[in-house]
C-alpha cells in the first residue's frame, strides 16, 4: 500500500525495532565501486585491514597432522600451526622427529635417471639363475653394453636433440682436427664403421649401393653422409640399433673361435675380438660427444670393460710408435736398440690409475720386442678415463700425463702415439 505523508515510499518492514533506535538489520551499504571513485591503496588502509584468519587447532588434531607434516603434505596454515605446537609440546616434537627420520629413509636424495649399470646387473642376475643356451662371448660384452647405453640415451630425444651440433675430434699428424656434424650424423658414422665388422661376419653392408673411395672408417662415413639427400635424422637410429643387435647375435652363434677372424679397416686390420672392443670404445666416446652436445651427464664404462679398452690401446702403442718413426714424426732415438722378436728391449711403464687401472710395459724400439722391467727407461702415470680420452683425440698429449719420470723423448713419443690411435 502507498506510504503516508512524510514516509518514504517502499514496502513496509515490521522488524520489531523501536522508533528512534538503529535498525536491528542494517541497510545495504553503498559499494566503493558504485561511487565512481578510485579504490584506495592497500598501504593507505593502515590498521583497518583485517588480519589473516588462522585456524585454531586442538592438540588431537595437531597430533593427527604430524604424519602429513613429515611428508610435507600440509597446507601452509596447517604446517605453521603444527610447527608452533612442536615448540610447546615435547611429546609431539619427539614423534615428529621420528616421522621425519622415517621419511628420510623412504625418500633418498637420488637422481631420477636410471643407473647406467642397471641393465648389466639385471642381466647378470638373470644369467646366474638361468644361463643362456648361446652366451655372448666375453670379448663382445663391452660392445653389447655400450650400444645399449647409447640407445637408452637416444630413446627420448626430440627433433631438437637429433639436430644438435656435435664436433668430432681426433689427431692427425700431431695436430688436432675436427669435423662438424649432428647427433644423427654421429649415429650414421657409427652405423657406417660398425658395418666393417658386419661385412667381415657376412652380414649386409649398411651403405647398401653407396660406394666409398676407400674402405676406411672416414671414407665410409663421408660416403654415407654424401649419399643422404637430407641430413640424417632420428630415422638412422633404427638401422644402427638393428645392426648392433645382429652383430652381437652373430658373434654369439659363431662361438669364441671366431674372435681371431680378421676385420679389415682399410689401412690395417684387427682380430674380431679386438674389433668389437674398438667399436665399444668408439661407441662410448661418441656417446659422450652426444651427451655434451645436449648437456646431459654420461658415465664411463664399467671398470671391467674400461680395463679391456685400455689394454687394447696399450697393445696397439708399439705398432703406432713404429708408424710414427717411418713417417718421421717420432723424435730421433739415439738410445734406440734393435732387438730380435720376442726379446726384451727398452720399455716405458704405463701406469693407469682409477677405473680400469693396471700397468703395462710398452716396448719402445720394435713392435715385436718384449716389454721389460729391467730395461725400463721411463714411467708415465695417467687416470684411466683420461688415457682413453687421449687415445680418442680429445685430450692434447702435452696435457695428458699426471706423472712423468725418465726419458723425456720416450714419454713424448708414447703420448703422441696414443693420440695417433684416434680417428674419425
C-alpha positions in Angstrom: 0.0 0.0 0.0 1.2 3.6 -0.6 3.1 5.3 2.2 1.5 8.1 4.2 2.7 11.7 4.2 6.3 12.2 5.3 7.2 8.4 5.0 9.4 7.1 2.3 7.9 5.1 -0.5 8.6 1.4 -0.3 7.5 -1.8 1.3 6.7 -1.9 5.0 9.1 -3.8 7.3 8.0 -5.0 10.6 11.3 -5.9 12.3 10.1 -5.1 15.8 12.5 -2.2 16.3 11.6 0.7 18.4 11.2 4.2 16.9 14.4 6.3 17.1 16.8 3.4 17.5 19.1 2.0 14.8 17.6 -0.9 12.9 18.5 -4.4 14.0 19.1 -5.4 10.4 21.5 -2.9 8.8 20.6 -1.5 5.5 22.9 -2.3 2.5 26.0 -0.1 2.3 27.0 1.7 -0.9 30.0 0.0 -2.6 33.1 2.0 -3.4 32.9 0.7 -7.0 29.4 2.3 -7.3 30.7 5.7 -6.3 32.9 6.2 -9.3 35.9 7.0 -7.1 39.3 5.1 -7.4 39.9 2.2 -4.9 42.2 3.1 -2.0 45.7 1.6 -2.0 46.3 -1.2 0.5 49.0 0.7 2.3 46.6 3.6 2.9 44.2 1.3 4.8 46.5 1.3 7.9 45.2 -0.8 10.7 41.8 -1.1 9.1 43.0 -4.2 7.0 41.7 -7.4 8.6 44.5 -9.8 9.8 44.6 -13.2 8.2 42.5 -15.7 9.8 44.5 -18.7 11.2 42.8 -21.9 12.2 42.8 -22.7 15.9 43.6 -26.4 16.1 43.3 -28.5 19.2 46.0 -30.9 20.3 44.4 -34.1 19.0 44.1 -32.5 15.5 47.7 -31.3 15.5 48.9 -34.7 16.6 46.9 -36.3 13.7 48.6 -33.9 11.3 52.2 -34.9 12.2 52.3 -37.7 9.6 51.2 -35.3 6.8 53.6 -32.6 8.1 56.5 -35.1 8.0 55.6 -35.8 4.3 55.3 -32.0 3.6 51.6 -32.6 2.7 50.1 -30.0 5.0 48.8 -26.6 3.8 50.8 -23.6 4.8 48.4 -22.7 7.6 48.4 -26.2 9.0 52.2 -26.5 8.8 52.6 -23.2 10.7 50.2 -24.4 13.4 52.0 -27.7 13.7 55.4 -26.1 13.9 54.3 -23.7 16.6 52.8 -26.6 18.5 56.0 -28.6 18.3 57.8 -25.8 20.2 55.3 -26.2 23.1 54.7 -30.0 23.2 57.7 -32.2 23.8 55.8 -35.4 23.1 54.7 -34.3 19.7 58.2 -33.0 18.9 59.7 -36.4 19.6 57.1 -38.1 17.4 57.7 -35.6 14.6 61.4 -36.2 14.7 60.9 -40.0 14.4 58.5 -39.5 11.5 60.9 -37.2 9.7 63.7 -39.8 10.1 61.4 -42.5 8.7 60.6 -40.3 5.7 64.3 -39.7 5.1 64.8 -43.4 4.8 62.0 -43.8 2.3 62.9 -40.9 0.1 66.7 -41.0 -0.5 68.0 -38.0 -2.5 68.9 -39.9 -5.7 68.8 -38.9 -9.3 65.6 -39.7 -11.2 67.8 -41.1 -14.0 68.3 -44.9 -14.1 71.7 -46.2 -13.1 73.6 -46.9 -16.3 74.8 -50.2 -14.9 71.3 -51.3 -14.0 70.9 -53.2 -17.3 74.1 -55.1 -16.7 73.3 -56.0 -13.1 69.8 -57.2 -14.1 71.2 -59.4 -16.9 73.9 -60.8 -14.7 71.4 -61.8 -12.1 69.1 -63.4 -14.7 72.0 -65.3 -16.2 73.1 -66.6 -12.8 69.6 -68.1 -12.4 69.3 -69.4 -15.9 72.4 -69.3 -18.2 71.6 -68.7 -21.8 71.8 -71.5 -24.3 74.0 -69.4 -26.5 76.0 -66.9 -24.4 77.6 -63.7 -25.6 81.4 -64.1 -25.9 83.2 -62.3 -23.1 85.0 -60.1 -25.6 81.7 -58.9 -27.1 80.1 -57.9 -23.8 81.6 -54.4 -23.8 80.1 -53.7 -27.2 76.7 -55.0 -26.1 76.8 -52.8 -23.0 77.9 -49.6 -24.7 75.5 -49.8 -27.6 72.7 -50.5 -25.1 73.7 -47.4 -23.0 73.8 -45.2 -26.0 70.4 -46.5 -27.3 69.0 -45.6 -23.9 70.4 -42.1 -24.1 68.8 -41.6 -27.6 65.4 -43.0 -26.6 63.7 -39.8 -25.6 65.4 -37.4 -28.0 63.2 -35.0 -29.9 64.0 -33.3 -33.2 66.0 -30.5 -31.5 68.3 -33.0 -29.9 68.7 -35.1 -33.1 69.8 -31.9 -34.9 72.0 -30.6 -32.1 75.6 -29.8 -33.4 78.4 -32.2 -32.5 82.1 -31.8 -33.2 84.0 -35.0 -33.8 87.7 -34.6 -32.7 90.8 -36.6 -33.4 94.6 -36.2 -34.0 96.2 -36.3 -37.4 99.9 -35.7 -37.9 100.3 -34.4 -34.4 97.6 -31.8 -34.9 94.1 -31.7 -33.5 91.4 -31.8 -36.2 87.7 -31.9 -36.1 84.6 -32.4 -38.2 81.2 -30.8 -37.5 78.0 -32.9 -37.7 74.9 -33.5 -35.7 73.7 -36.1 -33.2 72.1 -38.0 -36.1 75.3 -37.7 -38.1 77.2 -39.3 -35.3 74.9 -42.3 -35.3 75.3 -42.5 -39.0 79.0 -42.6 -38.5 78.8 -45.4 -36.0 76.5 -47.3 -38.4 79.0 -46.9 -41.2 82.0 -48.0 -39.3 80.3 -50.9 -37.5 79.5 -52.1 -41.0 83.1 -53.1 -41.4 82.6 -55.8 -38.7 79.2 -56.7 -40.3 80.9 -57.3 -43.7 83.6 -59.5 -42.0 80.8 -61.6 -40.5 78.9 -61.9 -43.8 76.1 -59.5 -42.8 74.6 -56.8 -45.0 76.6 -53.6 -45.6 74.6 -50.6 -44.1 75.9 -48.5 -47.0 73.9 -50.6 -49.5 74.6 -49.4 -53.0 76.7 -46.5 -51.8 80.4 -47.0 -52.7 83.3 -45.3 -50.8 86.6 -44.4 -52.4 88.5 -46.3 -49.7 87.4 -49.0 -47.2 88.4 -46.8 -44.3 86.1 -45.6 -41.5 86.4 -42.0 -42.5 85.8 -42.7 -46.2 82.8 -44.9 -45.5 81.3 -42.2 -43.2 81.8 -39.4 -45.8 80.2 -41.6 -48.5 77.2 -42.2 -46.3 76.8 -38.5 -45.5 77.2 -37.5 -49.2 74.6 -40.1 -50.3 72.0 -38.7 -47.9 69.8 -36.2 -49.7 68.9 -34.6 -46.4 70.9 -34.5 -43.1 70.4 -37.8 -41.2 67.5 -37.7 -38.7 66.1 -39.9 -36.0 65.4 -42.5 -38.7 69.0 -43.6 -38.5 68.6 -44.9 -35.0 66.6 -48.0 -36.1 69.1 -49.4 -38.6 72.0 -48.7 -36.2 70.3 -50.5 -33.3 69.3 -53.4 -35.5 72.8 -53.8 -36.8 74.3 -53.7 -33.3 71.8 -56.5 -32.3 72.7 -58.5 -35.3 76.5 -58.2 -34.6 76.1 -59.4 -31.0 73.7 -62.2 -32.1 76.1 -63.4 -34.9 79.3 -63.5 -32.8 77.3 -65.4 -30.2 76.3 -68.0 -32.7 79.7 -68.3 -34.3 81.3 -69.0 -30.9 84.6 -67.9 -29.2 86.8 -69.3 -32.0 85.6 -66.6 -34.4 87.4 -64.0 -32.3 90.6 -64.5 -34.3 88.9 -63.6 -37.6 90.4 -60.5 -39.2 88.4 -57.4 -39.7 89.9 -55.1 -42.3 89.8 -51.3 -41.6 91.4 -50.3 -44.9 94.9 -49.2 -43.6 95.1 -52.0 -41.1 93.2 -55.0 -39.7 92.2 -56.2 -36.2 91.1 -59.6 -34.9 87.4 -59.8 -34.4 87.7 -59.8 -30.6 89.8 -56.6 -30.8 87.5 -55.0 -33.4 84.5 -55.5 -31.1 86.4 -53.8 -28.3 87.4 -51.0 -30.7 83.7 -50.5 -31.6 82.7 -50.5 -27.9 85.4 -47.8 -27.2 84.2 -45.6 -30.1 80.6 -46.0 -29.1 81.4 -44.8 -25.6 83.5 -41.9 -26.9 80.8 -40.7 -29.3 78.1 -41.2 -26.7 80.0 -38.7 -24.6 80.2 -36.3 -27.5 76.4 -36.6 -27.9 75.8 -36.1 -24.2 77.9 -33.0 -24.2 76.0 -31.6 -27.1 72.7 -32.0 -25.3 74.1 -31.1 -21.9 73.4 -34.4 -20.3 75.6 -36.4 -17.9 77.1 -39.7 -19.1 79.2 -42.1 -17.1 82.3 -44.0 -18.2 82.0 -47.8 -18.9 82.2 -50.3 -16.1 85.8 -50.8 -14.8 85.9 -54.3 -16.3 85.1 -53.1 -19.8 87.2 -49.9 -19.4 90.2 -52.1 -18.5 89.9 -54.1 -21.7 89.7 -50.9 -23.7 92.8 -49.6 -22.1 94.6 -52.9 -22.7 93.7 -52.8 -26.4 95.2 -49.3 -26.7 98.3 -50.3 -24.8 98.8 -53.3 -27.1 98.4 -51.1 -30.2 101.0 -48.5 -29.0 104.2 -50.3 -30.2 102.8 -50.5 -33.8 101.7 -46.9 -33.6 105.3 -45.9 -32.5 106.7 -47.8 -35.5 104.4 -46.0 -37.9 105.3 -42.6 -36.4 109.0 -43.4 -36.9 108.5 -44.3 -40.5 106.6 -41.1 -41.0 109.3 -39.1 -39.4 107.1 -37.9 -36.6 108.9 -39.5 -33.7 111.9 -37.8 -32.1 115.3 -39.3 -33.1 116.0 -42.1 -30.6 119.8 -42.1 -30.1 119.4 -44.7 -27.4 117.4 -47.0 -29.7 118.4 -50.6 -29.9 117.0 -53.1 -32.4 116.3 -56.5 -30.8 115.1 -59.8 -32.1 111.4 -60.6 -32.0 110.3 -61.6 -28.5 113.5 -60.4 -26.9 113.3 -57.7 -24.1 114.1 -54.1 -25.1 113.8 -50.5 -23.9 110.4 -50.1 -22.3 108.1 -47.5 -20.8 106.0 -48.3 -17.8 102.4 -47.1 -18.4 100.6 -46.9 -15.1 96.8 -46.4 -15.2 95.1 -45.2 -12.1 91.5 -45.3 -11.1 88.8 -47.1 -13.1 90.2 -49.9 -15.2 93.7 -49.4 -13.7 96.7 -51.5 -14.2 100.3 -51.4 -15.5 101.7 -52.1 -19.0 105.3 -52.2 -20.2 105.4 -50.7 -23.7 108.4 -51.7 -25.9 109.8 -48.6 -27.4 112.1 -49.8 -30.2 110.2 -52.5 -32.0 106.6 -53.8 -32.1 108.0 -57.4 -31.9 110.1 -56.6 -28.8 109.0 -57.7 -25.3 108.4 -55.1 -22.6 110.9 -55.5 -19.8 111.1 -54.0 -16.3 114.9 -54.5 -16.4 115.1 -52.2 -19.5 112.6 -49.6 -18.2 113.7 -46.0 -19.2 110.6 -44.1 -18.3 107.4 -44.2 -16.2 104.1 -42.4 -17.0 101.0 -42.3 -14.8 97.6 -41.3 -16.0 94.0 -41.7 -14.9 92.1 -44.4 -16.8 89.4 -42.2 -18.3 92.0 -39.5 -19.1 94.1 -42.1 -21.0 91.1 -43.2 -23.0 90.3 -39.6 -23.9 93.9 -39.2 -25.0 93.6 -42.2 -27.3 90.3 -40.8 -28.6 92.0 -37.5 -29.6 90.0 -35.5 -27.0 93.0 -34.5 -24.8 96.2 -32.9 -26.1 99.2 -35.2 -25.4 101.1 -32.3 -23.7 98.3 -32.1 -21.0 97.6 -35.8 -20.5 100.1 -37.3 -18.1 99.7 -36.7 -14.4 103.2 -38.0 -13.6 106.3 -38.4 -15.8 109.7 -39.8 -14.8 112.6 -40.8 -17.0 113.4 -40.4 -20.7 111.5 -37.3 -21.9 111.7 -38.2 -25.6 110.3 -41.7 -24.9 107.5 -40.2 -22.9 106.6 -37.7 -25.6 106.7 -40.4 -28.3 104.3 -42.7 -26.3 101.9 -39.9 -25.5 101.7 -38.7 -29.1 101.5 -42.3 -30.3 98.4 -42.8 -28.0 96.8 -39.7 -29.6 97.6 -41.0 -33.1 95.3 -44.0 -32.3 92.3 -41.7 -32.7 90.4 -41.3 -36.0 87.1 -40.0 -37.1 
